[in-house]
């Protein structure tokens, strides 16, 4: 091979090596972009925009006593606000509900009439109560003798608070959730103050309905599936929660909280 041929060989060999390197770089870039796209698809969580969080934890799926904590998000993550307070949940404990969280196949599943409080992550909905108005920034609806929450599985109004004066008496037939409990049983203050926990917002038949945070009838008394507390605790939530914070309500047994704290970006 003369000098001229050797030079052409070296030039061709270098060009080939450069083409191979460029192909490897393109392939690596495509894999990186694909990985980033997959990561973006999984994030953010549906509640990543929440600036306030109410966390309720129980000892296990069967526990009826619980602890409620409140958190606000700032630049450093979740920061606890106020003191923890005792609350109660369903008479049979808790079970996975339908909310913002991914479906969970391990553990009990919430069903109508099972006496369990829905576990998971849920938006906080409207406040309600006996008075015509309340000292809260949340949207508030005054309850009347004609107000019902529909727990009748076959009803087209299932899992909605309605007024019989608007939907008709026949439409609320069979409901076991009158919203003015004090007019049925004098002195019953459970729904004097409360707010909706947005479980099963699509009204899936039989998946559970009428889930609230409300006052307890007596200290430590359980519920049919709601979260109950003393009036000062509810008053604090009324004064603290803001609709623009996109607040969420989280209820989990301690073992599930420990498992999901990191992937769900939860406090505590």
C-alpha positions as CSV (number, residue, x, y, z in Angstrom):
1,X,0.0,0.0,0.0
2,X,1.5,3.3,-1.1
3,X,1.3,6.5,1.0
4,X,-1.7,7.8,-1.0
5,X,-3.7,4.6,-0.5
6,X,-2.8,4.5,3.2
7,X,-4.1,8.0,3.7
8,X,-7.4,7.2,1.9
9,X,-7.8,4.1,4.1
10,X,-7.2,6.0,7.3
11,X,-9.7,8.7,6.2
12,X,-12.4,6.1,5.3
13,X,-11.7,4.2,8.6
14,X,-12.1,7.5,10.6
15,X,-15.3,8.3,8.8
16,X,-16.7,4.9,9.6
17,X,-15.9,5.2,13.3
18,X,-17.5,8.6,13.4
19,X,-20.7,7.2,11.8
20,X,-20.8,4.4,14.3
21,X,-20.3,6.8,17.2
22,X,-23.1,9.1,15.9
23,X,-25.5,6.1,15.7
24,X,-24.7,5.1,19.2
25,X,-25.3,8.7,20.4
26,X,-28.6,8.9,18.6
27,X,-29.8,5.6,20.1
28,X,-28.7,6.6,23.6
29,X,-30.5,9.9,23.3
30,X,-33.7,8.2,22.2
31,X,-33.6,5.8,25.1
32,X,-33.0,8.8,27.5
33,X,-35.9,10.8,26.0
34,X,-38.1,7.7,26.2
35,X,-37.2,7.2,29.9
36,X,-37.9,10.9,30.6
37,X,-41.2,10.7,28.8
38,X,-42.3,7.7,30.9
39,X,-41.3,9.5,34.1
40,X,-43.3,12.5,33.1
41,X,-46.3,10.3,32.3
42,X,-46.2,9.0,35.8
43,X,-45.8,12.4,37.4
44,X,-47.3,14.5,38.8
45,X,-49.6,12.6,41.1
46,X,-53.3,13.7,40.8
47,X,-53.0,15.5,44.1
48,X,-49.6,17.1,43.5
49,X,-51.3,20.5,43.3
50,X,-52.7,20.2,46.9
51,X,-51.4,22.9,49.3
52,X,-53.3,21.6,52.3
53,X,-53.6,18.0,53.5
54,X,-55.7,16.3,56.2
55,X,-54.1,13.0,57.3
56,X,-56.0,10.4,59.3
57,X,-54.2,7.2,60.4
58,X,-55.5,4.1,62.1
59,X,-53.6,1.2,63.7
60,X,-54.9,-1.3,61.2
61,X,-57.9,-2.0,58.8
62,X,-60.1,-3.0,61.8
63,X,-59.3,-0.1,64.1
64,X,-62.0,2.5,64.8
65,X,-59.9,5.0,66.7
66,X,-57.7,7.3,64.6
67,X,-55.5,10.4,64.7
68,X,-56.0,13.4,62.5
69,X,-53.1,15.7,61.5
70,X,-53.1,18.7,59.2
71,X,-50.3,19.9,56.9
72,X,-49.6,22.8,54.6
73,X,-47.1,22.6,51.7
74,X,-44.3,25.1,51.4
75,X,-41.0,25.3,49.6
76,X,-39.5,22.6,51.9
77,X,-42.4,20.2,51.5
78,X,-45.2,19.3,53.9
79,X,-45.2,21.2,57.3
80,X,-47.5,20.1,60.1
81,X,-50.0,22.8,61.2
82,X,-51.6,22.6,64.6
83,X,-51.8,19.7,67.0
84,X,-52.9,16.1,66.3
85,X,-56.4,15.3,67.4
86,X,-58.3,12.0,68.1
87,X,-61.1,11.1,65.7
88,X,-63.1,8.0,65.0
89,X,-63.9,6.2,61.7
90,X,-66.3,3.5,60.6
91,X,-67.6,0.9,63.1
92,X,-65.9,-1.8,61.1
93,X,-62.7,0.1,60.5
94,X,-61.6,1.2,57.0
95,X,-61.3,-0.2,53.4
96,X,-60.0,1.0,50.1
97,X,-62.2,3.7,48.6
98,X,-62.5,5.3,45.2
99,X,-60.6,8.6,45.1
100,X,-57.5,10.2,43.5
101,X,-55.2,7.3,44.3
102,X,-54.5,4.3,42.0
103,X,-56.7,1.2,42.7
104,X,-55.3,-1.0,45.4
105,X,-55.9,-4.8,45.2
106,X,-54.5,-5.7,48.7
107,X,-56.8,-5.1,51.6
108,X,-60.6,-4.7,52.0
109,X,-62.6,-2.8,49.4
110,X,-65.2,-0.3,50.4
111,X,-68.9,-1.4,49.8
112,X,-72.2,0.2,50.6
113,X,-73.3,-0.6,54.2
114,X,-70.1,-2.3,55.3
115,X,-69.5,0.2,58.1
116,X,-66.0,1.0,56.9
117,X,-64.5,4.4,56.2
118,X,-62.9,4.8,52.7
119,X,-59.1,4.7,52.7
120,X,-57.0,6.5,50.1
121,X,-56.6,10.1,48.9
122,X,-59.7,12.2,48.3
123,X,-60.5,15.8,47.5
124,X,-62.3,17.8,50.1
125,X,-65.7,19.0,48.9
126,X,-68.3,21.4,50.2
127,X,-69.0,22.1,53.8
128,X,-72.6,21.7,55.2
129,X,-74.4,22.2,58.5
130,X,-77.6,23.2,60.3
131,X,-77.1,26.9,60.3
132,X,-77.8,29.1,57.3
133,X,-74.2,30.2,57.1
134,X,-70.8,29.2,58.6
135,X,-67.5,30.7,59.4
136,X,-65.5,28.9,56.7
137,X,-64.0,29.7,53.3
138,X,-65.2,26.4,51.9
139,X,-68.3,26.4,49.8
140,X,-71.1,25.9,52.3
141,X,-74.7,24.5,52.0
142,X,-77.3,24.9,54.7
143,X,-79.2,21.6,55.4
144,X,-83.0,21.6,55.8
145,X,-85.7,19.1,56.7
146,X,-85.9,18.2,53.0
147,X,-82.2,17.5,52.6
148,X,-81.0,14.0,52.0
149,X,-77.9,12.2,51.0
150,X,-78.8,9.3,48.6
151,X,-77.5,6.0,49.8
152,X,-80.0,4.0,47.7
153,X,-77.8,2.0,45.3
154,X,-80.2,1.9,42.4
155,X,-81.1,5.6,42.6
156,X,-79.8,7.9,39.8
157,X,-79.0,10.3,42.6
158,X,-76.8,7.8,44.4
159,X,-74.1,9.5,46.5
160,X,-75.5,13.0,46.1
161,X,-76.9,15.4,48.6
162,X,-80.3,16.6,47.3
163,X,-83.3,18.6,48.4
164,X,-86.6,16.8,48.1
165,X,-88.2,20.2,47.3
166,X,-86.2,20.2,44.1
167,X,-86.0,16.5,43.1
168,X,-89.4,15.4,44.5
169,X,-90.3,13.2,47.5
170,X,-90.4,10.1,45.4
171,X,-86.7,10.6,44.4
172,X,-85.5,10.5,48.0
173,X,-87.6,7.5,49.0
174,X,-85.6,4.9,50.8
175,X,-82.7,7.2,51.8
176,X,-81.4,6.5,55.3
177,X,-79.3,9.7,55.4
178,X,-81.5,12.7,56.3
179,X,-79.1,15.6,56.7
180,X,-81.0,17.3,59.5
181,X,-80.5,14.6,62.1
182,X,-81.5,17.0,64.9
183,X,-85.0,17.1,63.5
184,X,-85.3,13.4,63.6
185,X,-83.6,12.9,67.0
186,X,-83.6,16.1,69.2
187,X,-80.1,16.9,70.2
188,X,-78.3,14.9,67.5
189,X,-75.5,17.4,66.5
190,X,-73.5,15.1,64.2
191,X,-74.3,17.0,61.0
192,X,-74.3,20.4,62.6
193,X,-70.9,20.9,61.0
194,X,-69.2,18.8,58.4
195,X,-67.8,18.6,54.9
196,X,-67.9,16.1,52.1
197,X,-65.0,13.7,51.5
198,X,-65.2,13.1,47.8
199,X,-65.2,9.3,47.7
200,X,-66.8,7.6,44.7
201,X,-67.6,10.9,42.9
202,X,-68.8,9.0,39.8
203,X,-71.5,7.2,41.8
204,X,-70.4,3.7,41.1
205,X,-73.4,1.6,42.4
206,X,-72.6,-0.2,45.6
207,X,-69.2,1.3,46.1
208,X,-70.2,3.4,49.0
209,X,-71.9,6.8,49.5
210,X,-72.4,9.8,51.8
211,X,-68.9,9.9,53.2
212,X,-68.3,13.0,55.4
213,X,-66.1,14.4,58.1
214,X,-68.6,15.5,60.8
215,X,-69.0,15.9,64.6
216,X,-69.2,12.8,66.7
217,X,-72.4,12.0,68.6
218,X,-70.3,11.3,71.8
219,X,-66.5,11.2,72.3
220,X,-65.1,8.0,70.8
221,X,-68.3,6.9,69.1
222,X,-67.8,5.3,65.7
223,X,-69.7,6.0,62.5
224,X,-71.2,4.2,59.6
225,X,-68.2,5.1,57.4
226,X,-67.4,8.7,58.0
227,X,-64.7,10.4,60.1
228,X,-66.0,12.0,63.3
229,X,-64.5,14.4,65.7
230,X,-65.1,16.9,68.5
231,X,-66.6,20.3,67.6
232,X,-63.4,22.3,68.3
233,X,-61.5,20.1,65.9
234,X,-64.1,20.7,63.2
235,X,-64.2,24.4,63.8
236,X,-60.4,24.5,63.4
237,X,-60.7,22.7,60.0
238,X,-63.5,25.1,59.0
239,X,-61.3,28.1,59.7
240,X,-58.1,26.6,58.2
241,X,-59.2,24.9,54.9
242,X,-59.3,27.0,51.7
243,X,-60.9,26.0,48.4
244,X,-58.0,27.5,46.4
245,X,-55.6,25.1,48.2
246,X,-57.1,22.1,46.5
247,X,-57.0,20.3,49.8
248,X,-57.0,16.6,50.1
249,X,-58.2,14.2,52.8
250,X,-56.0,11.1,53.3
251,X,-57.0,8.1,55.4
252,X,-54.7,5.1,55.8
253,X,-53.9,2.3,58.2
254,X,-50.3,2.8,59.6
255,X,-48.9,0.0,57.6
256,X,-50.3,1.3,54.3
257,X,-49.1,4.8,55.2
258,X,-45.6,3.5,55.8
259,X,-45.7,1.6,52.4
260,X,-47.1,4.5,50.4
261,X,-45.5,7.6,52.1
262,X,-42.6,7.9,49.7
263,X,-44.3,7.1,46.4
264,X,-47.4,9.1,47.2
265,X,-45.3,12.0,48.6
266,X,-47.2,12.0,51.9
267,X,-46.2,13.7,55.2
268,X,-45.5,12.2,58.6
